[in-house]
Amino acid sequence: MDIIHHGGFDQVTGSCHELRVSDGERYLIDCGITQGHDQSSVPGALPDVSFVSDSIKAVIITHCHLDHIGRLPYLLAAGFNGPILCTKASARLLALVLADAIQVGISRDAELIEAVLERLQQQLQPLAYQQWWQLSDRCRIRLQNAGHIMGSAYVECDVDDQRVVFSGDIGCKGTPLLPDPTPLERADLLLLESTYGDRSHESRADRQQRLKQRIERCIEDRGAVLIPAFSMGRTQELLYEFEDIWHQLEQSHQQQFPEIVVDSPLAAELTDVYQELHELWDAEAKQRLQQGRHPLSFSHCHTVRDHDQHMALVNRLTSTAEPVIIIAASGMCAGGRISNYLRALLPDPRTDVLFVGYQAQGTPGHDIQTYGPSGGYVYLDGEKVTINAGIYTLGGYSAHADQGELLAFIGSAQSAVKRVRLIHGEPHAQRALAAQIRERFNIPVETAAELFGG
């Protein structure tokens, strides 16, 4: 048995790991694209799928973020015709995410998009959580809830008498809508993400209060709050929090609340699916439903789907002063509708930009986060834009476990984890987490630098 990494090893994005049971029996866990600083330096370079062969028997998807699924269309084009295994919720979400990604990044040809989606549906094989699936005489897998986004999973692989676990992305405890990650059973080898392996998140307990403070400033300054957010996961979490703030204001008879605009057709479609899948919500969210509340659809929240409506709103906000909260993709400001808002409103000191997720190096979001507080500038689609807006980061909204939660995930195992290999993290994050794992658990830990140098 061997494990080969085609991405997401010594970097955060581009997750693609090959479990080689034998020369003729191989499996891919995830097939994602790189983003930001992780991307190829060759302009226009296509994602690498050179490893495709008849010996790849199946692809197992941990969740539907593009850095875990974005290479799938290229994999299909290269001739892969085996099963694509994922949770039932991910199977429901996958087509929406890939259709949008193809339209934005590959082609707007409706026939081509439909052909890819039809092929995808033929190969998709939805699996239930916590049930073993026999891939071959030597290998079986089981998907467990990872608590990252709807349908996210970590993958347990039993190869002969060895248990290999691929973490995918592990979520935080207390994430809105989602149950906490399922504790580990055991692992002879745990391949563990390390995105935030070198830090702790801000308190999740008071994040709603900090979010409310930004709303209050929005009302006072009569300016816009721009929230770059991934269409899936983060957008729904924010809506959940805003609904609760609005509910509290209603209960105390305070009616002042700015308009909330979700400006993303994909986010709107995904939110609809999130509502359909409410049986997967956590106990708190289900209780709100029983009380007659609608955590993802409420008064003062509006959706913009049409591009003309989007541009009209951008132009309106450029010329008028009004409090409004805009949630739009992309989450790292690398294209999407958020770019139009940023170009128009970053120079306005009444504007606030609120980051609630990871900003990879090399993305405009990272540059705004880094240089914005000192009144710098950012290049958006080749245009230099001065930053006069307020720039804020609420770390308590990350969908990734921090160092303490990653250590707790290892410690949750019923039987001690025997060995860890760190993936999905920058070298400094891997080093910091590796040191903590060795100190706390006294088990072998591998990092990309230690295995391959660098």
N, C-alpha and C positions, 0 to 999 in steps of 0.2 A: 504493500500500500504506500502511496505517495501523495503529496499535495503540491500542486503547482499553482502559482498565482499569476493571473493575467491582468490584474488591476486591483486597486484598493488594498494594497499590501503596505507599502511605505508611504502611502498618501491616503487622504480621507475618502476621495471619490473613486469611481470606476470599478466598483466591486465586481470581481469575477474570479472565482476560485475553482480549480479542477481537482476533484477527488478521483485519483487513479487507483482503482481496485486491482486492475491488471492492465496489460497493454491493450487488450480488447474490450475492457469494461471501464469506462470513464463517465463521470457525472460533473456537470457544472452547477455550482451554487452561486446564483446571481449572474447577470450579464449586463452590467451597467456601463454608462459612459463617464468619462472624466469631465470635471468642471473646474473653472477658475484656473488657479496656478498649476493644477494637475494636468491640464490639457497639453496636447502635443504642440511643440513650437513650430511645426510645419503648417502653414496656413492651408485650410481646406482639407487637411488629412482626415481620412475616414477612420472610424473606430476599428480597432484590430479584431478580426475574427479568423485570423490565419490558423488558429488551433482547431478549427472545425474539422471533424473526420467522422467516419462511420462508427468509430469506437465510442463516441459520446452518445450514451444511451438515453439520457434525460437531462433536463435543466430544472433545477429547483430554485424557486424564487422566494426570497425572504419577505419582500414587501415592494410596493409600487412606486417608490421614488426613482427618478430617472438614473441616478448614479448606481442603481441596482437592476434596472430593466432596460435602459436606453439602447443597449446593443442588440436587443432581441430582433428588431426588423432586419438588421444586417446579418444576424445569425440565420434567420429564415432565408434570406436572399442567397446566402452561401451554401444552402442545401440542407440545413438541419431540419429533419422531419420527425423527430422523436417527441415524446410527451414533455409538456411544460407543466410542472407540478407546483401548486401553491395553495394557500388557504382558500376557502370558498369566498370570503370577502375580497381577497386580492383578485380572484378570478373575475369578480363583478366589477372591480375598479380598473383592471389592467387595460382593457380596450379603450376606455376614456382617456387615460393618461397617454397611451401610445399614439392614439389618433391625433391628439393635440401636438405631441412631439414631432410626429411625421409632418404635420401641416406647417409647423413653425420652422423645423430644421432640415427637412428633406424635400418635400414636394407638397404642393396644394392640389395635385391631381386627385380628384375624388375617386376615380376608378382604381388608382393605385392604392390609396388608403383603404378602400373597401376590400381589395384583394388581400392586403396584409392582414386586416382584421378577420376576414373569413378564414384565412390560413391559421391564424392564431387561435380562433375558436375551435378549429378542428383538432388542434394539438393540446389545448388546455385540459388539465385533469385536476379539478378542485378536490382538495383533501380536507377532512375535518381535523380540528385540533385534537391532540392527545391520542390519535389512532395510528398504529404502525402500518406502514405500506411496504410490501416486499418488492424490491426492485430486481433482485436476482437471488440465486441460492446463497450468495455471499454477503449481500447488502440489503438492509432495510432502513427506512427513515421514519421519523416522527416529527411533526411540527408542533411547537409549543408557543404560546402567546408571548411576544416580546415586549408588548406595551409601548411601542414606538408610534405607530399610526394604525388606523383601522386595518385589520387583517395581517398585521406584521407578525413574523414568526422567527424563532431561532430553530435550527435544524439539527436534530439528533440523528447521527448516522452510525449504525452498527455494522461494522465490517469484520466478518468472522467473529472474533471475541473482543474486538476493540471498539470503544465508544468514542467517536469523533463528533464534536459539537461546533457548528458554525453559528456565531451569535447573530449575524445580520447586524441591525442597529438595535441596541437595548434602550428602552425608554425609561423615563423617570417615574418614580412612584408618585402617585397623586396627579397624574396627567388627566386633564379634563376629558370626560367621556369614556376613557379606556380603563380596563382593569390593570392592576400592576403586573409586571412580568411574572410569569410562572417560575417558581424556584427550580433550580437544576436538580436532576436526579443524580447523575454522575458524569464524569468525563475522563477518559484516558488522555485525550488531547482536547483542549478548549481553544478554538480560534476566536479571539475576543476583540471586538472593536475598541478603539482607544481615542476617539475623536476629542473627548474632553478628559483624557487620562492624566493631564497635568494641572487640573483646576477643579474648584468646587463652584457650583452655581450659586447665584444669589438665592436668598430664601424664597421658596415657593409660597410660603404662608402669607407674606405681605405683598405679593406681586399684584394682586387685584387692587390694593390701595395705591400702589405706584402707578398702575394703569389709570386709575380714577383721577390721580393728580394731573396726568397729562391731558385728560379730558377737560378738567377744570381750566387748565391753561388755554386749551383750545377755545373754550367759551369766552374767557377773558380777553384773549388777543384777537379773537375773530379771525383765526387763521386755520389752515388745514393741518391735520396730523396724517402723515403718510406712513403707512405700515407695509413694507415689503414683506410678503408672506407666501410661502409655498401654497399652491392651490389645494393640496391635500395634507391634512393634519393640522398645520398651524392655523390656517384660516378658520377651520371649524372650532379649534380651541379658543380662538379669540372671540368668535361669535358667542360661544358658551359663556365666556367671562363677561362680555358686554351685556348679554341678556340678564345675567345675575345682577350686574350694577344697575341696569335699568329697572329691574324688579325691586331692588332695594329702594331706589328713588321713588318709585310708585307707592311703595308701602309707607314711606315717610312723607308722601304728598309733595315731593319735589319733582316738578315736571321738566326742569331745564336739562336738556340732553341734546347733543349735536346729532345731526344725521350721520348714519353709518352707511357707507357705500362699499359693497363688494363688487369691484370692477374686474371681473374675470369670468368669462363664459365657462371655462373649465372648473373653476372653484364652485360656481353655481351648480353645475351638474354633479360634481363630487359631493357637495353638501346635500343634494337631494338623495344620493345613494347612502350617505352617512345616516340620514333620517330613516331610510328604508331598513337599514341594518341595526335598528335600535336595540334588537335583542342582544347585540354584542356590547352595548354600553355598560358602564359600571353602575353600581347600585345607586349612587347619588344622582346620576343623570336619569335613570329610570324613575326614581322617586319624583323628580321634577315633572316628568311626563304624567305621572299619576295625579299630580296636583293641578293638571290642566295647563302647565306652562309649556312653551315651545322653545327649547334651548338653542335651536339653530335657525329659528324663523320667528321674528318678533317685531313689534312696532318700532319705528325709527330705523329699521334696517332695510336697505334697498339694494337691488342687484342691477348692474349694468351689463348687458350682454352684447348689444349692438355697438359696432366700432364708431359709427357716427355719433351715437349718444355719448360714447367715451370721449371723443374729441371735443364735443360741445361742452362737456363738463370741465375738461382741462382748460379750455378757453374761458369759460365762465369764471373759474377760480383764479385765473391769471389776472382778470380785470375787476373782480369784486372781492370784498372782504366778507367772509362768512365762515362760521365754524362748521367743519365737516371732517369726518374721519374716513380716510380712503384705505381700504385693504386691497392690494393688487399684487400680482406676480410680475416678475419672478422674485423669489425670495432673496436672491443675492444681487438683485438689480441688474442682472445680465440679460437685458432685453425685456420683452413683455410690456404691458401697459404702464407699469410703475415708472418706466424710463421717461415716458411723456410727462408724467406728473413731476418727476424730479427735475427735468430740464426746465419746466415752466416755473416751479415753485422753490427750488433750492436757493435762489438768490433773495427770496423774500424772508426777512427776519421773523415774520409772524408764523412761518411754517415750522413745524416740528417733524423730524423723521425719527421714527421709533423702530429700532431693530429688536426683533424677538427671536432670532435664530442665528445659527452659525453662518459667518461670512468668510468663505474660503479665500485664501490669498490669491490675488490676481483678478478678483471680481470687483466691479464698481462698488458693490456694497462694502467690501473690506476697505476700499480707498475712502469712501465717505465716512465710515466709522473711524478710520485712522486720522484723516486730515480735516474732517469737518469741524471738530471741536475747536480747532485753532484758526478757523476761517480760511481754510485752503480751497482747493478746487478739485474737480473730478472730470474725467473725460467720459461722456456718454454718447455712444454711437459716433465717435470722432469729434464731438463738440466739447470744448472746454467750458465747464459750468462752475461759476463761483458759488461757494457754499456760505450763505449767511444764515441759513436755517439752524434751529437748535437740533443737536444730534444726541439721541439717547439710546441706551441699550438696556433692556430688561432681561437679564440672564436667566431669571426664574422660569422663562417660557421655553427653554430649550427642550427639544424632543429627545435629546440624547442624554443618557445617564452620565453623571459626572464621576470624578475619581472615586468618591466614597460609594456611590451606587454601583459602580463596576466592581469594586472590591466586595461589596455586599452580595453581588450576583455570584461571584466565585464562592463566597462563604455560604450561600444558600444551599449548596449541594448536599444531598443526604449522605453521599460518600465523597471523601475528599477528592478534589480535582488533582490529577497526577501531573499534568504538564499544561502550560499555557503558551500559545503563540499570539502575539499582538498584531492586529491588522487594523486597517481603516484609521490611521492616525499619522500625524506628522512625527518625524523622528524625536523631537523634544518631548512630545506627549507620550510616546512609547517608552522612552527612557524613564520618565518620571513614574509612570504607572508600573513599569517593570520593577523598579526599586521598591515600591510599596508592596507589590505582590510577594517579592522575595522576603521582605521583612516580616510581613504578616503571616504568610502561609508556608514559607520555607519550601517552595516547590520550584522546579526549573521553569524559566521564562525565556522565550525567544523573541527578539525584535528583528525587524528587517535589517538593520545595520549589523547586528551580530551574526545573522545568517549569511548575508551577502556582501557585507562591507558597506562603507559609506557613512 
